[in-house]
Amino acid sequence: MTQTQLTPDVSERVERAKVLIEALPYIRKFSGHIMVIKLGGSVDAADTDIDDVLRDVVLLRFVGMRPVLVHGGGAEISAWQARIGLEPKFVNGLRVTDAPTMEIVKMVLTGKVNPDIVTRINRLGGSAIGISGEDGPTLLVRPRPPEGGADLGFVGDVETVNAEPLQAILDQGRIPVVASIGMGYDGQTYNVNADSVAAELAVALHATKLIVLTDVEGVRGRDGALLSELDPQSAQRLVAEGVIAGGMIPKVRAAVRAVESGAAAHVIDGRVPHSLLLELLTERGVGTMFAAETP
């Protein structure tokens, strides 16, 4: 067949069509599957332009996947703490949450960040519903024991997930947007690390993938090089050795939890344009993929 000479404009559109064709096997593979996506790093604050990330989430929904978004609001919470003269304190990446801080956490997450994300998704053509762990309640938590000898205050660990409200939203064809707050059996509101919430939702919803968006390239090893793949055992050793430290610890623990339950897990750089689509719809993603150690 004679090769048709294409104009530059047509040639560019043909290349775009090739990208869609490349994505087709992955769209077919993951259609109908639940993907839990944790917004974090530079993409978790309501005043950050996250429309590109959310547009990708809407696209995933329209090609048949069932995304569930989980968010914290770390930068926004710290900013509000500073406004009233409270110094943010962290232990192993977890925010120490006294009573005044808990009030700020609830105000920021359920009153500002969550509705902002929902509004943005709806404006981009999707259909989202905001929910916190107190609604339902979806997340029943227990107080977290001291970390490294330090009392974390009103910080909780998820003990039970009531997946019914989230399933109902998904079955309506909508995108659940979950704020990382839980309810204790004592009726107290608890701050829950958003990475941990995302992992527990991935387990409860039998998600195919947990994807943690952050503001670094991924997980780095002992030599400082980016690790493209990591198994749970190696990850736990790197945490114990202090190679993985600070805010990366909850992310890695979340990924390990998801992998041990049968899901795939990815820690990827949310600053890379369309990193979510690159991870899900192309052969080579970005960041670090967690997979069970092969025998």
C-alpha positions as CSV (number, residue, x, y, z in Angstrom):
1,M,0.0,0.0,0.0
2,T,1.3,3.4,-1.0
3,Q,2.3,5.5,2.1
4,T,0.1,8.6,2.2
5,Q,1.9,11.9,2.7
6,L,0.5,13.6,5.8
7,T,0.4,17.2,6.6
8,P,2.0,18.2,9.9
9,D,-1.4,18.8,11.5
10,V,-2.7,15.4,10.4
11,S,0.5,13.7,11.4
12,E,0.2,15.2,14.9
13,R,-3.3,13.9,15.2
14,V,-2.3,10.4,14.1
15,E,0.3,10.3,16.9
16,R,-2.4,11.2,19.4
17,A,-4.5,8.4,18.0
18,K,-1.6,6.0,18.5
19,V,-1.5,7.0,22.2
20,L,-5.1,6.0,22.5
21,I,-4.5,2.7,20.8
22,E,-1.6,2.0,23.2
23,A,-4.0,2.6,26.1
24,L,-6.7,0.3,24.8
25,P,-5.4,-3.0,26.3
26,Y,-5.1,-1.3,29.7
27,I,-8.6,0.2,29.4
28,R,-10.0,-3.2,28.6
29,K,-8.1,-4.9,31.4
30,F,-9.1,-2.4,34.1
31,S,-12.6,-1.6,33.0
32,G,-15.0,-2.0,36.0
33,H,-12.1,-2.2,38.5
34,I,-11.8,-0.1,41.6
35,M,-8.8,2.1,41.8
36,V,-8.1,3.9,45.1
37,I,-6.1,7.1,44.5
38,K,-4.6,9.0,47.4
39,L,-4.1,12.7,46.6
40,G,-1.1,14.0,48.5
41,G,2.0,16.1,48.4
42,S,1.6,19.0,46.1
43,V,-1.9,17.9,45.1
44,D,-3.8,17.7,48.4
45,A,-4.5,21.3,49.3
46,A,-7.6,23.1,48.0
47,D,-5.7,26.2,47.0
48,T,-3.4,24.2,44.7
49,D,-4.3,23.8,41.0
50,I,-5.1,20.1,40.9
51,D,-7.4,20.3,37.9
52,D,-5.0,18.3,35.7
53,V,-4.9,15.4,38.1
54,L,-8.7,15.5,38.6
55,R,-9.2,15.7,34.9
56,D,-7.3,12.4,34.6
57,V,-9.5,10.9,37.3
58,V,-12.6,11.9,35.4
59,L,-11.2,10.4,32.2
60,L,-10.6,7.1,34.1
61,R,-14.2,7.1,35.2
62,F,-15.5,7.7,31.7
63,V,-13.4,4.8,30.2
64,G,-15.0,2.4,32.7
65,M,-12.8,2.4,35.8
66,R,-14.1,3.1,39.3
67,P,-11.8,5.6,41.0
68,V,-12.1,6.4,44.7
69,L,-10.2,9.5,45.9
70,V,-8.7,9.8,49.4
71,H,-7.2,13.1,50.6
72,G,-5.6,14.7,53.6
73,G,-4.8,18.3,53.8
74,G,-1.4,18.5,55.4
75,A,-0.1,21.9,54.1
76,E,-3.5,23.6,54.7
77,I,-3.7,22.2,58.3
78,S,-0.2,23.4,59.1
79,A,-1.0,26.8,57.7
80,W,-4.0,27.1,59.9
81,Q,-2.1,25.9,62.9
82,A,0.5,28.6,62.3
83,R,-2.3,31.2,62.1
84,I,-3.4,30.5,65.6
85,G,0.1,30.1,67.0
86,L,0.3,26.3,67.1
87,E,3.5,24.6,66.0
88,P,2.9,21.5,63.8
89,K,4.6,18.4,65.3
90,F,5.2,15.1,63.6
91,V,6.4,11.7,64.7
92,N,7.4,9.2,61.9
93,G,5.3,11.3,59.5
94,L,2.2,11.4,61.7
95,R,0.8,14.7,62.9
96,V,0.5,15.0,66.7
97,T,-3.1,16.0,67.1
98,D,-4.2,17.6,70.3
99,A,-7.8,18.9,70.8
100,P,-7.3,22.4,69.1
101,T,-5.5,20.7,66.2
102,M,-8.3,18.2,65.8
103,E,-10.7,21.1,65.4
104,I,-8.5,22.5,62.7
105,V,-8.2,19.1,61.0
106,K,-11.9,18.7,60.8
107,M,-12.6,22.2,59.7
108,V,-10.0,22.1,56.9
109,L,-10.7,18.6,55.6
110,T,-14.5,18.5,55.7
111,G,-15.2,22.2,55.3
112,K,-12.6,23.3,52.8
113,V,-10.5,20.7,51.0
114,N,-13.2,18.0,50.4
115,P,-15.9,20.3,49.0
116,D,-13.3,22.1,46.9
117,I,-12.2,18.8,45.3
118,V,-15.8,17.7,44.7
119,T,-16.6,21.0,43.1
120,R,-13.6,20.8,40.8
121,I,-14.5,17.3,39.6
122,N,-18.1,18.3,38.9
123,R,-16.9,21.4,37.0
124,L,-14.6,19.2,34.9
125,G,-17.6,17.0,33.8
126,G,-17.4,14.3,36.4
127,S,-19.8,13.5,39.2
128,A,-18.4,13.3,42.7
129,I,-19.8,13.0,46.2
130,G,-17.8,14.0,49.3
131,I,-17.7,11.9,52.4
132,S,-15.7,11.6,55.5
133,G,-15.0,8.6,57.7
134,E,-17.6,9.9,60.2
135,D,-20.3,9.7,57.6
136,G,-22.0,6.3,57.8
137,P,-19.8,5.9,59.8
138,T,-17.5,4.7,57.0
139,L,-14.3,4.5,59.2
140,L,-14.4,3.2,62.7
141,V,-11.1,3.7,64.4
142,R,-9.2,3.0,67.6
143,P,-6.8,5.5,69.2
144,R,-3.2,5.0,67.9
145,P,-0.7,3.9,70.6
146,P,2.3,6.2,71.3
147,E,4.7,6.3,68.4
148,G,8.4,6.2,69.5
149,G,7.3,7.0,73.0
150,A,5.4,10.1,71.9
151,D,1.6,10.5,72.5
152,L,0.0,11.4,69.2
153,G,-3.3,12.7,70.8
154,F,-6.4,12.2,68.7
155,V,-4.8,10.1,66.0
156,G,-6.6,6.9,65.1
157,D,-6.0,3.6,63.2
158,V,-8.7,2.2,61.1
159,E,-10.2,-0.9,62.7
160,T,-13.4,-1.4,60.6
161,V,-14.4,-0.1,57.2
162,N,-18.1,0.1,56.3
163,A,-17.8,0.0,52.6
164,E,-21.5,0.2,51.9
165,P,-21.7,4.0,51.5
166,L,-18.8,4.0,49.1
167,Q,-20.2,1.1,47.1
168,A,-23.5,2.9,46.8
169,I,-21.7,6.0,45.4
170,L,-19.7,3.9,43.0
171,D,-22.8,2.0,41.8
172,Q,-24.3,5.4,40.9
173,G,-21.5,6.0,38.5
174,R,-20.0,8.7,40.8
175,I,-16.6,9.3,42.3
176,P,-16.3,9.1,46.1
177,V,-14.0,11.7,47.6
178,V,-13.1,10.6,51.1
179,A,-11.7,12.9,53.8
180,S,-9.3,11.1,56.2
181,I,-11.2,11.5,59.4
182,G,-12.6,8.6,61.4
183,M,-15.0,8.0,64.3
184,G,-13.9,6.2,67.4
185,Y,-16.1,3.7,69.3
186,D,-16.3,6.4,72.0
187,G,-17.9,8.9,69.5
188,Q,-14.7,10.9,69.4
189,T,-13.5,12.3,66.0
190,Y,-9.9,11.1,65.1
191,N,-7.4,12.3,62.6
192,V,-6.3,9.4,60.5
193,N,-3.3,9.4,58.2
194,A,-4.7,9.6,54.6
195,D,-2.2,7.0,53.3
196,S,-3.5,4.5,55.9
197,V,-7.1,5.3,55.0
198,A,-6.4,4.7,51.3
199,A,-4.8,1.4,52.1
200,E,-7.7,0.2,54.3
201,L,-10.3,1.3,51.6
202,A,-8.3,-0.6,49.0
203,V,-8.5,-3.7,51.1
204,A,-12.2,-3.3,52.0
205,L,-13.3,-2.5,48.5
206,H,-11.1,-5.3,46.9
207,A,-9.5,-2.6,44.8
208,T,-7.2,-3.7,41.9
209,K,-4.7,-0.9,42.6
210,L,-3.7,1.6,45.3
211,I,-2.0,4.6,43.8
212,V,-0.4,7.2,46.1
213,L,0.4,10.5,44.5
214,T,3.1,12.4,46.2
215,D,5.6,15.2,45.6
216,V,8.7,13.1,45.1
217,E,9.8,10.8,42.4
218,G,9.1,7.7,44.4
219,V,11.0,5.6,47.0
220,R,14.8,5.7,47.0
221,G,17.1,3.0,48.1
222,R,20.3,2.9,50.2
223,D,22.3,4.5,47.4
224,G,19.8,7.3,46.9
225,A,18.7,5.9,43.5
226,L,15.0,5.7,42.6
227,L,13.6,2.2,43.1
228,S,11.2,1.3,40.2
229,E,10.0,-1.9,42.0
230,L,10.0,-2.9,45.7
231,D,8.6,-5.9,47.5
232,P,7.1,-5.7,51.1
233,Q,10.0,-7.4,52.8
234,S,12.6,-5.1,51.3
235,A,10.4,-2.1,52.0
236,Q,10.1,-3.1,55.7
237,R,13.9,-3.5,56.0
238,L,14.5,-0.1,54.5
239,V,12.1,1.4,57.0
240,A,13.8,-0.4,59.9
241,E,17.2,0.8,58.7
242,G,16.0,4.4,58.5
243,V,16.5,4.6,54.7
244,I,12.8,5.3,54.3
245,A,12.0,8.0,56.8
246,G,9.6,10.8,57.7
247,G,6.5,11.2,55.6
248,M,7.4,8.4,53.2
249,I,7.0,5.8,56.0
250,P,3.1,5.9,56.1
251,K,3.1,5.8,52.2
252,V,5.3,2.7,52.2
253,R,3.3,1.0,55.0
254,A,0.1,1.7,53.1
255,A,1.6,0.2,49.9
256,V,2.7,-2.9,51.8
257,R,-0.7,-3.3,53.4
258,A,-2.4,-3.1,50.0
259,V,0.0,-5.6,48.4
260,E,-0.3,-8.1,51.2
261,S,-4.1,-8.0,50.6
262,G,-3.7,-8.8,46.9
263,A,-3.8,-5.4,45.3
264,A,-1.0,-3.7,43.3
265,A,0.4,-0.5,44.8
266,H,2.2,2.4,43.3
267,V,3.9,5.5,44.8
268,I,4.2,8.0,42.0
269,D,5.2,11.6,41.5
270,G,2.0,13.7,41.2
271,R,4.0,16.6,39.9
272,V,4.6,14.8,36.6
273,P,1.9,15.8,34.1
274,H,-0.6,12.9,33.7
275,S,1.4,10.6,35.9
276,L,-1.8,8.8,36.8
277,L,-2.5,8.0,33.2
278,L,1.1,7.0,32.6
279,E,0.9,4.6,35.5
280,L,-2.4,3.0,34.5
281,L,-2.5,3.2,30.7
282,T,1.0,2.7,29.5
283,E,3.6,-0.1,29.7
284,R,6.1,2.0,31.7
285,G,4.8,4.0,34.6
286,V,6.5,6.5,36.8
287,G,7.6,6.1,40.5
288,T,7.8,3.0,42.5
289,M,5.6,-0.1,42.0
290,F,5.1,-2.5,45.0
291,A,4.6,-6.1,44.2
292,A,4.8,-9.3,46.2
293,E,8.2,-11.0,46.3
294,T,8.4,-13.8,43.8
295,P,9.3,-17.2,45.2
